[in-house]
Amino acid sequence: MRKLILFLLIQITCLNLSAQNWPQPELPDTTNYGRYTSRTMNLLHSSTPEKQNTVKILVYGQSISVQDWWLEVKRSIKTRFPNANLIMENKAIGGFASQMLCKTVEMDVSTFYPDLVLLHIYGSNQMYDSVLNTIRSRTAAEVAIQTDHYSGESAWSDTMSYYFLPVMAEKYKCDLINIRDPWKKYLTDHELNPKDLLKDDVHLNKYGEFLMAELIKPLFQYKSKFQPDPFGLCTTLVAGKDFKVKKSKLELPFSGNRVVLVNLANATSGKATVLLDGKKPSTFQGTWFMTRPYESNGKYWPWDLPAMIHIQHQTPWIAEEWTCNFTEATAPYDDFSFEISGSVTGKDGSGKGSEDFVSNSKRVIISKGDAEKGGDWHLNRSFKVLKTKINSGDEINWKTYSISTNTLQSGAEESCITLFQGVPNTSHTLLLIPEGKEKLPVSEIKVYRPFYKR
């Protein structure tokens, strides 16, 4: 065992040394990097040991984004900005082009509500636009778009990288990270073939992951020439200066779709009613989301756990766990039968994969057909690609839940509480009414306002 461990350590060391021997790329013009991600860069840069700003970064896209290059980018950010409280996650889905990610972006990105999204997608430019539309209208996240790396001549990748993506980047005010040009130059400068950086026709090997990380790292540099938050994505209101408590009530007009209260920890225990435009925040259906499908054995959706990738509804969602039972399912899953039930709603109807499904309560609406053909299911494609099987009697689950707070409980451990997110991105009035004579222990209020569709 000791010899095996020593051997592995030697191999890891050799891999690290070989990685260090790879020549650094000559960077493209990065002058404008940070122009549309300046809020995130300012949050990272202004973090101090006394005030560690929480910065949420999400890697989203498909298989190229799933690969490990992002971990090196994360390590670099932590090293460069050690005082920031960095929360960086990867929710990319291998094999999901823009035609499919446009159906999952609300479930994945809107719920996480990041400060920055690192985005790379193949597929339809129209559906790519749809993904950006959702991110920029449903969250206050900034976006950095990566152009395609070079795996060989491709008229479509050239068209996306040099025409469609720049146009969309300007439309939605996103940074554009030029990957394609320096990748080509790197191959030429070092007399490499495209396959020397790939492990198949498109996916990166370790050398390619090294190059991808090095080309993305320059984004994460603070530049004082850019305004900290030029589009007013997040406004911090300070107690006594920007808002006051009058007659034990806090009334605040604001514009945006998310509000977070800051510094509630260690406050005197007490409760307060939260009202948004005179109503409980949970009554706004925009605050309701669904989880990714899951099952008891922990299989990974959507490839190891074939299921639906998108669910709509007409009747308001409520907090409950849902179950889809496959009553008849046989490969290759061109069609199958299922039953839907909710932990609160109860039995909610049965259907077939080849037909549009609307549950009895209208809380579950699933478009017919496989995702590859524009539908909401991912059974046939999982079987075709990975031979993943669903058997009759198998079940998958998901939950519907609201990101909202109807009753504020002070004295909790959390220093920040999200009152709500996902409400219409318009003008509102927030009202906090404490019970009894307790004072509201709020030092700051953060209001988030998405850039698009204000």
VEXKOL-949572 format. One line per field, with one value per residue (C-alpha): residue number from 1; x, y, z; residue in three letters; chain. Coordinates in steps of 0.25 Angstrom, whole numbers, plus 2048, in hexadecimal, padded with zeros to 3 digits. Layout:
num = (NUM, ...)
u = (X, ...)
v = (Y, ...)
w = (Z, ...)
residuo = (ALA, ...)
cadena = (A, ...)
END
This chain:
num = (1, 2, 3, 4, 5, 6, 7, 8, 9, 10, 11, 12, 13, 14, 15, 16, 17, 18, 19, 20, 21, 22, 23, 24, 25, 26, 27, 28, 29, 30, 31, 32, 33, 34, 35, 36, 37, 38, 39, 40, 41, 42, 43, 44, 45, 46, 47, 48, 49, 50, 51, 52, 53, 54, 55, 56, 57, 58, 59, 60, 61, 62, 63, 64, 65, 66, 67, 68, 69, 70, 71, 72, 73, 74, 75, 76, 77, 78, 79, 80, 81, 82, 83, 84, 85, 86, 87, 88, 89, 90, 91, 92, 93, 94, 95, 96, 97, 98, 99, 100, 101, 102, 103, 104, 105, 106, 107, 108, 109, 110, 111, 112, 113, 114, 115, 116, 117, 118, 119, 120, 121, 122, 123, 124, 125, 126, 127, 128, 129, 130, 131, 132, 133, 134, 135, 136, 137, 138, 139, 140, 141, 142, 143, 144, 145, 146, 147, 148, 149, 150, 151, 152, 153, 154, 155, 156, 157, 158, 159, 160, 161, 162, 163, 164, 165, 166, 167, 168, 169, 170, 171, 172, 173, 174, 175, 176, 177, 178, 179, 180, 181, 182, 183, 184, 185, 186, 187, 188, 189, 190, 191, 192, 193, 194, 195, 196, 197, 198, 199, 200, 201, 202, 203, 204, 205, 206, 207, 208, 209, 210, 211, 212, 213, 214, 215, 216, 217, 218, 219, 220, 221, 222, 223, 224, 225, 226, 227, 228, 229, 230, 231, 232, 233, 234, 235, 236, 237, 238, 239, 240, 241, 242, 243, 244, 245, 246, 247, 248, 249, 250, 251, 252, 253, 254, 255, 256, 257, 258, 259, 260, 261, 262, 263, 264, 265, 266, 267, 268, 269, 270, 271, 272, 273, 274, 275, 276, 277, 278, 279, 280, 281, 282, 283, 284, 285, 286, 287, 288, 289, 290, 291, 292, 293, 294, 295, 296, 297, 298, 299, 300, 301, 302, 303, 304, 305, 306, 307, 308, 309, 310, 311, 312, 313, 314, 315, 316, 317, 318, 319, 320, 321, 322, 323, 324, 325, 326, 327, 328, 329, 330, 331, 332, 333, 334, 335, 336, 337, 338, 339, 340, 341, 342, 343, 344, 345, 346, 347, 348, 349, 350, 351, 352, 353, 354, 355, 356, 357, 358, 359, 360, 361, 362, 363, 364, 365, 366, 367, 368, 369, 370, 371, 372, 373, 374, 375, 376, 377, 378, 379, 380, 381, 382, 383, 384, 385, 386, 387, 388, 389, 390, 391, 392, 393, 394, 395, 396, 397, 398, 399, 400, 401, 402, 403, 404, 405, 406, 407, 408, 409, 410, 411, 412, 413, 414, 415, 416, 417, 418, 419, 420, 421, 422, 423, 424, 425, 426, 427, 428, 429, 430, 431, 432, 433, 434, 435, 436, 437, 438, 439, 440, 441, 442, 443, 444, 445, 446, 447, 448, 449, 450, 451, 452, 453, 454)
u = (800, 80B, 812, 805, 803, 811, 80F, 803, 809, 815, 80B, 803, 810, 814, 807, 808, 816, 812, 807, 811, 819, 80E, 810, 808, 7FE, 800, 7F3, 7EA, 7E6, 7E0, 7DE, 7CF, 7CE, 7C6, 7BE, 7B1, 7B6, 7BB, 7B1, 7B7, 7C5, 7C3, 7BD, 7C9, 7D3, 7CC, 7CB, 7D3, 7D6, 7CC, 7C1, 7C2, 7B8, 7B1, 7B3, 7AB, 7B0, 7A9, 7AF, 7A4, 7A4, 7A6, 7B1, 7BD, 7B8, 7B7, 7C6, 7D0, 7D6, 7CC, 7D3, 7E0, 7D8, 7D2, 7E0, 7E5, 7DA, 7DB, 7EA, 7E9, 7DD, 7DF, 7D6, 7CA, 7C0, 7BF, 7B4, 7B7, 7AF, 7AD, 79F, 7A3, 79C, 7A4, 79E, 794, 794, 78D, 780, 780, 787, 77C, 772, 77B, 781, 776, 777, 786, 78A, 77E, 77E, 78D, 78C, 79B, 7A3, 7AA, 7A7, 7B3, 7AB, 7AF, 7A4, 7A4, 797, 78C, 78F, 781, 780, 78D, 786, 77B, 785, 78B, 77D, 77A, 786, 786, 778, 776, 783, 78C, 798, 7A3, 7A6, 7B4, 7B2, 7BD, 7BF, 7C2, 7D0, 7D6, 7D4, 7D5, 7CE, 7C0, 7B8, 7AD, 7B7, 7BD, 7AF, 7AB, 7B9, 7BB, 7AC, 7A1, 7A8, 7AE, 7A0, 799, 7A4, 7A2, 792, 793, 79F, 7A8, 7B7, 7BC, 7C8, 7D0, 7D4, 7D4, 7DF, 7EA, 7E7, 7EA, 7F6, 7FB, 7FA, 802, 80C, 810, 80E, 802, 7F6, 7E8, 7E8, 7F4, 7EB, 7DF, 7DC, 7D2, 7CC, 7C8, 7CB, 7D7, 7E3, 7EB, 7F3, 7E7, 7E1, 7ED, 7EC, 7DD, 7E0, 7EB, 7E2, 7D7, 7E0, 7E2, 7D3, 7D6, 7DD, 7D8, 7D9, 7D6, 7D2, 7C5, 7B9, 7B7, 7A8, 7A5, 797, 793, 791, 792, 78F, 793, 78A, 790, 787, 786, 78B, 783, 777, 771, 768, 75B, 751, 758, 756, 75F, 759, 762, 75F, 769, 76A, 770, 76C, 775, 777, 780, 781, 78F, 794, 789, 792, 793, 787, 77C, 773, 766, 75D, 758, 74E, 753, 74A, 74D, 743, 73A, 73B, 743, 74F, 74C, 740, 748, 74A, 757, 75D, 75A, 764, 766, 772, 779, 773, 779, 777, 77B, 787, 78E, 78F, 793, 788, 787, 790, 790, 782, 77A, 76E, 767, 770, 765, 758, 74E, 741, 734, 72F, 738, 743, 743, 74E, 74E, 756, 751, 752, 752, 750, 753, 748, 74D, 75B, 762, 76F, 771, 766, 760, 753, 750, 746, 746, 73E, 740, 73D, 740, 743, 738, 730, 72F, 72D, 72D, 72B, 732, 738, 741, 74E, 748, 73D, 73D, 73A, 732, 72F, 722, 726, 72E, 73A, 742, 742, 74C, 74E, 74E, 75A, 769, 771, 779, 76C, 768, 760, 762, 766, 774, 772, 775, 781, 787, 785, 78B, 798, 79A, 791, 78A, 77E, 771, 768, 75A, 757, 763, 760, 767, 764, 765, 761, 75A, 75E, 75D, 769, 762, 760, 752, 756, 764, 76A, 775, 77F, 782, 790, 790, 796, 78E, 780, 77A, 76C, 769, 76E, 768, 75C, 759, 765, 75D, 75A, 755, 753, 759, 753, 758, 74F, 755, 74D, 74C, 756, 762, 76B, 76F, 77E, 781, 78E, 78E, 784, 789, 780, 783, 77E, 780, 786, 77C, 76D, 76D)
v = (800, 80A, 807, 80A, 817, 81B, 817, 820, 82B, 82B, 82A, 836, 83E, 83A, 83F, 84C, 84E, 84B, 855, 85F, 85C, 860, 86E, 879, 87F, 88C, 893, 89B, 8A9, 8A9, 8B8, 8B7, 8AB, 8AF, 8BA, 8B2, 8AA, 8B6, 8B3, 8A5, 8AA, 8B5, 8AC, 8A3, 8AF, 8B6, 8AA, 8AC, 8A3, 8AB, 8AB, 89F, 8A1, 895, 893, 888, 883, 878, 870, 86D, 866, 858, 84E, 858, 85F, 852, 850, 853, 860, 867, 862, 869, 876, 874, 872, 87E, 887, 883, 885, 893, 897, 890, 898, 896, 88B, 884, 87B, 875, 869, 862, 85E, 85B, 84F, 847, 845, 851, 85B, 868, 861, 859, 863, 86D, 864, 861, 870, 874, 868, 869, 877, 87F, 877, 879, 888, 88A, 897, 891, 886, 880, 87C, 873, 86C, 865, 865, 86E, 87D, 880, 877, 87C, 88A, 884, 87F, 88D, 893, 88A, 88D, 89C, 89E, 894, 897, 8A3, 89A, 89F, 896, 892, 88B, 882, 880, 872, 86C, 867, 858, 859, 861, 864, 86F, 86E, 871, 87C, 882, 881, 886, 892, 896, 891, 891, 89F, 8A4, 89D, 8A1, 8B0, 8AE, 8A8, 8B0, 8A4, 8A2, 89A, 891, 88F, 880, 87C, 886, 884, 875, 875, 87D, 874, 868, 870, 876, 868, 860, 858, 851, 853, 845, 847, 84F, 846, 838, 836, 83E, 84A, 847, 84C, 844, 849, 852, 858, 85A, 861, 86A, 86D, 871, 87A, 881, 884, 888, 896, 899, 89A, 8A6, 8B3, 8BF, 8CD, 8D3, 8CB, 8D0, 8C6, 8C4, 8CC, 8C6, 8C6, 8B7, 8B8, 8C4, 8C3, 8CB, 8CF, 8D0, 8DF, 8E4, 8DE, 8D9, 8DB, 8D3, 8DB, 8D7, 8CA, 8C7, 8C7, 8CC, 8CC, 8CF, 8C8, 8C3, 8B5, 8A6, 8A2, 8A8, 8A3, 8A8, 8A9, 8A7, 8A0, 897, 899, 8A2, 8A1, 896, 89B, 899, 8A3, 8A1, 8A3, 8A9, 8AD, 8B6, 8B2, 8A3, 898, 896, 887, 88B, 890, 884, 889, 885, 877, 86D, 85E, 856, 84D, 83F, 835, 827, 820, 819, 826, 824, 830, 837, 837, 82D, 822, 826, 828, 831, 83E, 84A, 855, 856, 861, 864, 86C, 86B, 871, 868, 865, 85F, 850, 844, 83E, 830, 82A, 81B, 814, 80A, 805, 808, 800, 804, 80B, 814, 819, 819, 815, 817, 81E, 823, 830, 833, 83E, 83D, 847, 847, 837, 82F, 839, 831, 827, 829, 825, 82A, 82C, 835, 843, 841, 84A, 845, 846, 851, 858, 859, 84F, 852, 84A, 84C, 83F, 838, 837, 844, 841, 843, 84F, 848, 848, 83A, 834, 825, 821, 82A, 824, 816, 819, 820, 818, 80C, 811, 80A, 80D, 801, 800, 804, 80D, 81B, 828, 834, 843, 84E, 85C, 867, 876, 87E, 888, 88C, 88F, 890, 896, 88F, 897, 891, 886, 882, 887, 895, 897, 893, 893, 899, 895, 893, 892, 89C, 8A5, 8AE, 8BA, 8C5, 8BF, 8C3, 8BA, 8BB, 8B4, 8B4, 8AF, 8A8, 8AF, 8BA, 8B3, 8BB, 8B7, 8B3, 8B6, 8BE, 8BD, 8B9, 8B4, 8B6, 8AE, 8B3, 8AB, 8B3, 8AE, 8B1, 8BB)
w = (800, 804, 7F6, 7EF, 7F6, 7F3, 7E5, 7E4, 7EB, 7E1, 7D5, 7DA, 7DC, 7CE, 7C9, 7D0, 7CB, 7BC, 7BE, 7C2, 7B6, 7AC, 7A6, 7AA, 79F, 799, 79E, 794, 797, 7A5, 7A7, 7A7, 7B0, 7BC, 7B5, 7B8, 7C4, 7CC, 7D7, 7DA, 7D8, 7E2, 7EC, 7EB, 7EC, 7F7, 801, 80D, 819, 821, 816, 80D, 802, 7FD, 7EF, 7E7, 7DA, 7D2, 7C6, 7BD, 7AF, 7AA, 7AA, 7A7, 7B4, 7BC, 7BA, 7C5, 7C0, 7C8, 7D5, 7D1, 7CE, 7DC, 7E3, 7DB, 7E0, 7EE, 7EE, 7E7, 7F1, 7FE, 806, 7FD, 802, 7F4, 7F1, 7E4, 7DE, 7D1, 7CC, 7BE, 7B7, 7AD, 7A0, 7A2, 796, 797, 793, 7A0, 7A9, 7A6, 7AD, 7BA, 7BC, 7C5, 7CD, 7CE, 7CD, 7D2, 7DF, 7E2, 7DF, 7DC, 7DB, 7CF, 7C5, 7BC, 7B0, 7A4, 79C, 78E, 786, 780, 781, 783, 790, 794, 794, 79D, 7A7, 7A8, 7A9, 7B5, 7BC, 7BA, 7BD, 7C8, 7D0, 7D2, 7CE, 7C5, 7B9, 7B3, 7A6, 7A1, 792, 78C, 78D, 780, 77D, 76E, 763, 766, 75F, 76A, 775, 76D, 76B, 77A, 77F, 775, 773, 77B, 789, 787, 784, 78F, 799, 795, 796, 7A4, 7A8, 7AB, 7AB, 79F, 7A2, 795, 795, 787, 781, 78C, 78B, 77C, 77E, 789, 780, 775, 77F, 785, 778, 77E, 777, 77D, 782, 78A, 794, 793, 798, 78D, 782, 78B, 79A, 7A1, 7A6, 7B1, 7A8, 7A2, 7B0, 7B4, 7A8, 7AB, 7B9, 7B5, 7AB, 7B5, 7C1, 7BB, 7BD, 7CC, 7CD, 7D4, 7CB, 7D2, 7C4, 7C4, 7CE, 7D9, 7D5, 7C8, 7C7, 7D5, 7D6, 7E6, 7EF, 7FD, 807, 814, 821, 825, 818, 80D, 815, 823, 82C, 82F, 83A, 83B, 82C, 820, 813, 807, 7F8, 7EF, 7E0, 7DE, 7E0, 7EC, 7FA, 805, 813, 819, 827, 82F, 836, 845, 846, 850, 84D, 847, 83B, 830, 825, 817, 80C, 7FE, 7F7, 803, 800, 806, 7FD, 7FB, 7F3, 7E8, 7DE, 7D9, 7E7, 7E4, 7DE, 7DC, 7E0, 7D6, 7D5, 7DF, 7E5, 7F2, 7EC, 7E9, 7DA, 7D2, 7CA, 7BE, 7B8, 7C3, 7C7, 7BB, 7BE, 7B9, 7B8, 7B8, 7BF, 7BD, 7C5, 7C4, 7D3, 7DD, 7E3, 7F2, 7FB, 7F8, 7F3, 7E6, 7E0, 7D2, 7D2, 7C5, 7C3, 7B6, 7B1, 7A6, 79F, 796, 79C, 790, 799, 7A7, 7B2, 7BF, 7CB, 7D2, 7E1, 7EB, 7FA, 7FC, 7EF, 7EF, 7E2, 7D7, 7CA, 7C0, 7B3, 7A7, 7A3, 794, 799, 7A0, 7AE, 7B7, 7C5, 7CC, 7D5, 7C9, 7D2, 7C9, 7BA, 7B1, 7A2, 79A, 794, 797, 799, 78D, 785, 78D, 798, 7A7, 7A9, 7A9, 7A9, 79A, 799, 7A6, 7A1, 793, 799, 7A5, 7A5, 7B2, 7B5, 7BC, 7C1, 7C3, 7D2, 7D3, 7D9, 7D9, 7E1, 7E1, 7EB, 7E9, 7F3, 7F4, 7F7, 800, 80F, 814, 822, 826, 832, 838, 842, 837, 834, 826, 824, 817, 814, 806, 807, 7F9, 7EB, 7DE, 7DF, 7D3, 7D0, 7D3, 7DE, 7EB, 7F9, 805, 812, 81F, 82B, 838, 842, 850, 853, 84D, 845, 837, 837, 829, 826, 816, 80B, 7FE, 7F2, 7E5, 7D8, 7CB, 7BF, 7B5, 7B4, 7BF)
residuo = (MET, ARG, LYS, LEU, ILE, LEU, PHE, LEU, LEU, ILE, GLN, ILE, THR, CYS, LEU, ASN, LEU, SER, ALA, GLN, ASN, TRP, PRO, GLN, PRO, GLU, LEU, PRO, ASP, THR, THR, ASN, TYR, GLY, ARG, TYR, THR, SER, ARG, THR, MET, ASN, LEU, LEU, HIS, SER, SER, THR, PRO, GLU, LYS, GLN, ASN, THR, VAL, LYS, ILE, LEU, VAL, TYR, GLY, GLN, SER, ILE, SER, VAL, GLN, ASP, TRP, TRP, LEU, GLU, VAL, LYS, ARG, SER, ILE, LYS, THR, ARG, PHE, PRO, ASN, ALA, ASN, LEU, ILE, MET, GLU, ASN, LYS, ALA, ILE, GLY, GLY, PHE, ALA, SER, GLN, MET, LEU, CYS, LYS, THR, VAL, GLU, MET, ASP, VAL, SER, THR, PHE, TYR, PRO, ASP, LEU, VAL, LEU, LEU, HIS, ILE, TYR, GLY, SER, ASN, GLN, MET, TYR, ASP, SER, VAL, LEU, ASN, THR, ILE, ARG, SER, ARG, THR, ALA, ALA, GLU, VAL, ALA, ILE, GLN, THR, ASP, HIS, TYR, SER, GLY, GLU, SER, ALA, TRP, SER, ASP, THR, MET, SER, TYR, TYR, PHE, LEU, PRO, VAL, MET, ALA, GLU, LYS, TYR, LYS, CYS, ASP, LEU, ILE, ASN, ILE, ARG, ASP, PRO, TRP, LYS, LYS, TYR, LEU, THR, ASP, HIS, GLU, LEU, ASN, PRO, LYS, ASP, LEU, LEU, LYS, ASP, ASP, VAL, HIS, LEU, ASN, LYS, TYR, GLY, GLU, PHE, LEU, MET, ALA, GLU, LEU, ILE, LYS, PRO, LEU, PHE, GLN, TYR, LYS, SER, LYS, PHE, GLN, PRO, ASP, PRO, PHE, GLY, LEU, CYS, THR, THR, LEU, VAL, ALA, GLY, LYS, ASP, PHE, LYS, VAL, LYS, LYS, SER, LYS, LEU, GLU, LEU, PRO, PHE, SER, GLY, ASN, ARG, VAL, VAL, LEU, VAL, ASN, LEU, ALA, ASN, ALA, THR, SER, GLY, LYS, ALA, THR, VAL, LEU, LEU, ASP, GLY, LYS, LYS, PRO, SER, THR, PHE, GLN, GLY, THR, TRP, PHE, MET, THR, ARG, PRO, TYR, GLU, SER, ASN, GLY, LYS, TYR, TRP, PRO, TRP, ASP, LEU, PRO, ALA, MET, ILE, HIS, ILE, GLN, HIS, GLN, THR, PRO, TRP, ILE, ALA, GLU, GLU, TRP, THR, CYS, ASN, PHE, THR, GLU, ALA, THR, ALA, PRO, TYR, ASP, ASP, PHE, SER, PHE, GLU, ILE, SER, GLY, SER, VAL, THR, GLY, LYS, ASP, GLY, SER, GLY, LYS, GLY, SER, GLU, ASP, PHE, VAL, SER, ASN, SER, LYS, ARG, VAL, ILE, ILE, SER, LYS, GLY, ASP, ALA, GLU, LYS, GLY, GLY, ASP, TRP, HIS, LEU, ASN, ARG, SER, PHE, LYS, VAL, LEU, LYS, THR, LYS, ILE, ASN, SER, GLY, ASP, GLU, ILE, ASN, TRP, LYS, THR, TYR, SER, ILE, SER, THR, ASN, THR, LEU, GLN, SER, GLY, ALA, GLU, GLU, SER, CYS, ILE, THR, LEU, PHE, GLN, GLY, VAL, PRO, ASN, THR, SER, HIS, THR, LEU, LEU, LEU, ILE, PRO, GLU, GLY, LYS, GLU, LYS, LEU, PRO, VAL, SER, GLU, ILE, LYS, VAL, TYR, ARG, PRO, PHE, TYR, LYS, ARG)
cadena = (A, A, A, A, A, A, A, A, A, A, A, A, A, A, A, A, A, A, A, A, A, A, A, A, A, A, A, A, A, A, A, A, A, A, A, A, A, A, A, A, A, A, A, A, A, A, A, A, A, A, A, A, A, A, A, A, A, A, A, A, A, A, A, A, A, A, A, A, A, A, A, A, A, A, A, A, A, A, A, A, A, A, A, A, A, A, A, A, A, A, A, A, A, A, A, A, A, A, A, A, A, A, A, A, A, A, A, A, A, A, A, A, A, A, A, A, A, A, A, A, A, A, A, A, A, A, A, A, A, A, A, A, A, A, A, A, A, A, A, A, A, A, A, A, A, A, A, A, A, A, A, A, A, A, A, A, A, A, A, A, A, A, A, A, A, A, A, A, A, A, A, A, A, A, A, A, A, A, A, A, A, A, A, A, A, A, A, A, A, A, A, A, A, A, A, A, A, A, A, A, A, A, A, A, A, A, A, A, A, A, A, A, A, A, A, A, A, A, A, A, A, A, A, A, A, A, A, A, A, A, A, A, A, A, A, A, A, A, A, A, A, A, A, A, A, A, A, A, A, A, A, A, A, A, A, A, A, A, A, A, A, A, A, A, A, A, A, A, A, A, A, A, A, A, A, A, A, A, A, A, A, A, A, A, A, A, A, A, A, A, A, A, A, A, A, A, A, A, A, A, A, A, A, A, A, A, A, A, A, A, A, A, A, A, A, A, A, A, A, A, A, A, A, A, A, A, A, A, A, A, A, A, A, A, A, A, A, A, A, A, A, A, A, A, A, A, A, A, A, A, A, A, A, A, A, A, A, A, A, A, A, A, A, A, A, A, A, A, A, A, A, A, A, A, A, A, A, A, A, A, A, A, A, A, A, A, A, A, A, A, A, A, A, A, A, A, A, A, A, A, A, A, A, A, A, A, A, A, A, A, A, A, A, A, A, A, A, A, A, A, A, A, A, A, A, A, A, A, A, A, A, A, A, A, A, A, A, A, A, A, A, A, A, A, A, A, A, A, A, A, A, A, A, A)
END
